[in-house]
Amino acid sequence: MDTDKKQSVEISSSPEGYNTNNLHPDHTDDFLRENERWATEHDLRTLRRVGDRLPTAALFVVLTEFCERFTYYGITGPFQNYIQNGYRVPGSNPGAINGGQHMATGLSNFFQFWCYLTPILGAIVADQWLGKFKTILIFSIIYIVGDLILTLTSIPPSIRHGGALPGLIIAMITIGLGTGGIKSNVSPMVAEQYGRYRPFVRTLKSGKEVLVDRELTVQSIFNWFYWAINVGGLSAIATTELEANVDFWPAFLLPTLMFVVCVVVFWLGRKKYVINKPTGSIVIKAYRIMTTGFRNFRKAKAENRQILNEDGSRISWMEYAKPSLNVDGGPVEWDDKFVDELRTAMRACKIFLCYPVFWLCYGQMSNNMVSQSGQMNTGSVPNDIMQNIDPLCIIVLVPFFDRVIYPGFRRCGLELRPVTRITCGFLFAAVAMAYAAIIQHIIYTRGPYYNAAGDGKNGFNDISAAIQVPGYVLIAIAEIFASITGLEYAYKRAPEKMKSIVMSMFLFTNAGGSILAFCFNSISANPYLVENFAIVAGLMGAFTILFFVCFRHYDTREKRENEDRMLKESSDGK
């Protein structure tokens, strides 16, 4: 293995019971434990496939993400009320800035856009200079500064003297920058902690043999990673209760303190992590490859000397950047393999093109559906506590999907591959928005405020907020199918040197959803919310069909590639 491709690994101790005589030929840190052996071609065809146990280092990263998401959802949970309503107005929901629903929804969409634009910067910093571990640490400090600004400007004297709005905007920019350095790196880093690449057979205590598959292990890692995100998301229950019963500053202080715990936990696991060294500016190199490939392609086409594949088809324009083809004869800083890896990364990114509409649906949960619950009778709980039904459902359903649903389909020979899962997620999101439109129509037909409920000093209509629950359940199922699979796909299909940048491209689709949400800002208030939810539902339904038609063949191709890879790895070890 070339030294520039070798991982810099820090492990506190060697795995117990591993056999140093059975190392993977391409990954010298791969190993076998007691009751394990490398899989043969016969094993690949006959044995049941299962995922492996999560390594300790991955658990440290998962715990770190739990703390970070506790902070993120803890501070964003009260945002809609904090911006929309006035400070301590009798008979109204809690508030501070009194900006109305348009401002609240607009600023929430801006914050979400910014938080998912900055991961591109975080990926570049990690790949070019610092690596994932140091990037996460440094951007965590920036995150804490933003939390402190938000907390200090939400104290009563600051709110009364007009400091809440400028403090909120500065905090949003700072926290969003910190989020970017964390989000683009923590997802690939958690999967990198699983260092076993070649399929192997494990003998269970019952004496039965099973095939341990890396692909299923990575899928399971992201399931539990997303589970931790949503456990952290329950912090909004505590912060919305603090907002309603105490004030906003303790609601923001609690997640700030939790983020300090996040940094400490991440630091404590430093000796256990697999740490990949930065590999240089992927973005700049990718830009040069694409410009070189396009320039050489145009030159070859003009001179009628285009290159063909073995089957007679023309090679892609990007392949003209390969040094082996020597189209323009000039020296380049990359090899053929890197060009192929870039093509693989770009192919993986195509599948993300429909995600902005999905995130548009998801974003309704934290703004317009919060305002919708404020138009209904929520009893003795704050209206913005309703959104926590979503993470509660995910916490319950993720283990069920990971241990029952997905294995059940595999036992029946009907494995749910990425495109199928994403399509199901998109479909559930469309149904959730259609349900929200129906609920909004029912709200407008009830008195005493009809289509002006929740505006200004108006109270709620005569309808229970419990009717919202199925909508949040549908969104939770949509997330399990689409969001988790998107994270998994971004990691698995990205080349080793491009995992952070491909992950940032996936996260950027969330920013795209926020841009779409800005287009709906004019109808994100009474009396237009029925139209808002209905149009979003229609868009999601249309893009669900478009996505499946365009990418359904990806599942077949991925299955064939996985089988070829596993067969090659099993034969390499003979």
BELFEN-V185706 format. One record per pair of residues at least 6 apart in sequence whose ideal C-beta (glycine too) atoms are under 6 Angstrom apart, sorted by the first residue. I is the first residue (numbers start at 1). J is the second residue. Records with the same first field share a line. If there is no record, write none. Layout:
I = J  J
//
This chain:
7 = 276
8 = 275  277
9 = 274
10 = 271
12 = 271  272
17 = 33  34
18 = 31  33
19 = 32
22 = 32
24 = 30  197  198
25 = 572
27 = 197
29 = 195
30 = 196  197  198
35 = 203
36 = 200  202
37 = 201
38 = 200  573
39 = 199  200  201  211  570
40 = 570
41 = 570
43 = 201  211
44 = 566
47 = 209  210  211
48 = 210
49 = 211  213  216
50 = 210
51 = 216  217  220
52 = 212  217
55 = 193  194
56 = 272
57 = 193  272  273
58 = 190  193
60 = 269
61 = 189  190
62 = 225  228
63 = 265
64 = 262  265  266
65 = 186  228
66 = 228  231  232
67 = 258  261  262
68 = 182  262
69 = 229  232  233
70 = 232  235  258
71 = 255  258  259
73 = 233  235  236
74 = 235  239  255
75 = 252  255
77 = 236  239  240
78 = 239  240  243  251
79 = 108
80 = 104  367  370  384
81 = 93  94  95  384
82 = 96  248
83 = 97  99  103  104  107
84 = 101  104
85 = 92  93  95
86 = 95  98
87 = 96  159
93 = 374  383
94 = 243  244
96 = 159  164  248
97 = 164  165
101 = 371  525
102 = 525
105 = 367  524
106 = 521
108 = 367
109 = 514  517  518
111 = 172
112 = 514
113 = 511  514
114 = 176
115 = 176  179
116 = 507  508  510  511
117 = 511
118 = 176  177  180
119 = 180  183  184  504  507
120 = 504
121 = 180
122 = 180  181  184
123 = 184  500  501  504
124 = 283
125 = 135
126 = 132  135  185  500
127 = 278  279  282  500
128 = 281
129 = 278
131 = 277  278
132 = 185  189
133 = 275
135 = 181  185
136 = 182  185
139 = 178  181  182
140 = 263
142 = 177  178
143 = 175  178
144 = 259
145 = 174
146 = 171  174  175  178
147 = 256  259
149 = 167  170  171
150 = 171  252
151 = 249  252  253  256
153 = 163  164  167
154 = 248  249  252
155 = 249
183 = 507
184 = 500  503  504
185 = 500
187 = 487  503
188 = 491  499  500  503
190 = 225
191 = 218  221  491
192 = 274
193 = 274
194 = 217
195 = 274
197 = 214
198 = 569
199 = 213  566
200 = 212
201 = 209  211
202 = 210  212
203 = 209
215 = 562
218 = 492
219 = 488
220 = 402
222 = 484  487  488
223 = 398  402  484
226 = 484
227 = 398
230 = 391  394  395
231 = 395
233 = 391
234 = 388  391
235 = 255
236 = 388
237 = 385  388
239 = 251
240 = 382  384  385
242 = 250  251
243 = 251
244 = 382
279 = 497
282 = 498  501
286 = 342
289 = 321  339  342
292 = 321
293 = 317  318  320  321
294 = 317
296 = 320  327  328
297 = 317  320
300 = 306
306 = 314
307 = 315
308 = 314
309 = 315
318 = 343
320 = 327
321 = 339
322 = 336  339
323 = 332
324 = 336
341 = 495
344 = 495
345 = 494  495  498  502
348 = 493  494  502
349 = 505
351 = 551
352 = 506  509
354 = 543  547
355 = 509
356 = 509  512  513  516
357 = 539  540  543
358 = 426  429  482
359 = 510  513
360 = 513  516  517  536
361 = 429  433  536  540
363 = 513  517
365 = 387  475
368 = 524
370 = 384  387
373 = 383  386  465  468
374 = 383  454
375 = 443  453  454  460  461
376 = 460  463  465
377 = 460  464
378 = 465
386 = 465  468
389 = 469  472
390 = 472  475  476
393 = 473  476
394 = 476
397 = 480
401 = 480
409 = 415  416
417 = 555
418 = 485  489
419 = 551  552  554  555
421 = 481  485
422 = 482  485
423 = 548
424 = 481
425 = 478  481  482
426 = 482  544
427 = 544
428 = 474  477  478
429 = 478  540
430 = 537  540  541  544
431 = 474
432 = 471  474  475
433 = 533  536  537
434 = 537
435 = 471
436 = 471  533
437 = 530  533  534
439 = 467
440 = 529  530  533
441 = 530
443 = 461  463
444 = 450  451
446 = 461  462  463
449 = 458  461
451 = 526  527
452 = 458  526
453 = 460  461
455 = 526
486 = 506
490 = 502  503  506
494 = 502
520 = 532
523 = 531  532
524 = 532
//
